[in-house]
Amino acid sequence: MGQSLNTSAWQKLRARVIKDARQVFGDTPPCGICGHPVDLSLSGRDPWGPSVDHVVPRAFGAPVLADIEDLRLVHMRCNSKRGRG
């Protein structure tokens, strides 16, 4: 689990997940955890802003740079509450 989320490779992957969600759902795609709309105009630091979640948590061995299919768009709040699993 020693990989960091603060790399340009992760930032590019995160941007792709958000872009793909926008293409499919428009500007308010559903959160992959709670199902409520994620407002993509908000900062990723906002509790209701976009975050990218590893479907299989990193704590359970998922790599930071997981396959795109193993990542989903969620609210920052939902991702933080989910924590490590």
C-alpha positions in Angstrom: 0.0 0.0 0.0 3.0 2.3 -0.2 1.8 4.1 -3.3 0.7 7.7 -2.9 -2.4 9.5 -4.2 -0.3 12.6 -4.7 1.2 11.6 -8.1 0.5 12.9 -11.5 -0.5 9.4 -12.6 -3.2 9.2 -9.9 -4.4 12.7 -10.8 -4.8 11.7 -14.4 -6.7 8.5 -13.5 -8.9 10.5 -11.1 -9.7 13.1 -13.9 -10.6 10.2 -16.3 -13.1 8.7 -13.8 -14.7 12.1 -13.4 -14.7 12.8 -17.2 -16.2 9.3 -17.9 -19.0 9.9 -15.3 -19.8 13.3 -16.8 -20.0 11.8 -20.3 -22.5 9.2 -19.1 -24.5 11.1 -16.6 -24.0 14.8 -17.3 -23.0 17.3 -14.6 -24.6 15.5 -11.7 -23.7 11.8 -11.9 -24.8 9.6 -9.0 -22.5 8.8 -6.1 -21.3 5.2 -6.3 -22.0 4.8 -2.6 -25.2 6.7 -1.6 -26.7 7.2 -5.1 -27.4 10.9 -4.7 -26.0 13.3 -7.3 -22.4 14.5 -7.1 -22.0 18.1 -8.1 -19.0 18.2 -10.3 -18.8 22.0 -10.0 -17.8 21.7 -6.3 -14.2 21.3 -5.1 -13.0 17.8 -4.3 -12.5 19.2 -0.7 -16.2 20.0 -0.4 -18.1 17.1 1.4 -20.5 16.9 -1.5 -17.8 17.4 -4.1 -16.4 14.6 -6.3 -14.0 12.0 -5.0 -12.8 8.8 -6.6 -13.2 5.6 -4.6 -11.4 2.3 -4.9 -14.2 -0.4 -5.1 -11.8 -2.8 -3.4 -10.3 -0.7 -0.7 -6.5 0.0 -0.7 -6.4 -1.4 2.8 -7.4 -4.8 1.3 -4.6 -4.7 -1.3 -6.0 -2.6 -4.2 -3.3 -0.7 -5.9 -3.5 3.1 -6.0 -3.4 3.0 -9.8 -6.2 0.4 -10.1 -8.0 -0.5 -13.3 -10.6 2.1 -14.3 -13.3 -0.5 -13.7 -12.2 -0.8 -10.1 -12.8 2.9 -9.4 -16.0 4.9 -9.0 -17.1 8.5 -8.6 -18.4 9.2 -5.1 -19.0 12.2 -2.8 -15.9 13.1 -0.7 -18.2 12.7 2.4 -19.2 9.2 1.4 -15.6 8.2 0.6 -14.4 9.6 3.9 -17.1 7.8 5.9 -16.4 4.5 4.1 -12.8 4.8 5.1 -10.8 1.6 4.8 -13.6 -0.7 3.9 
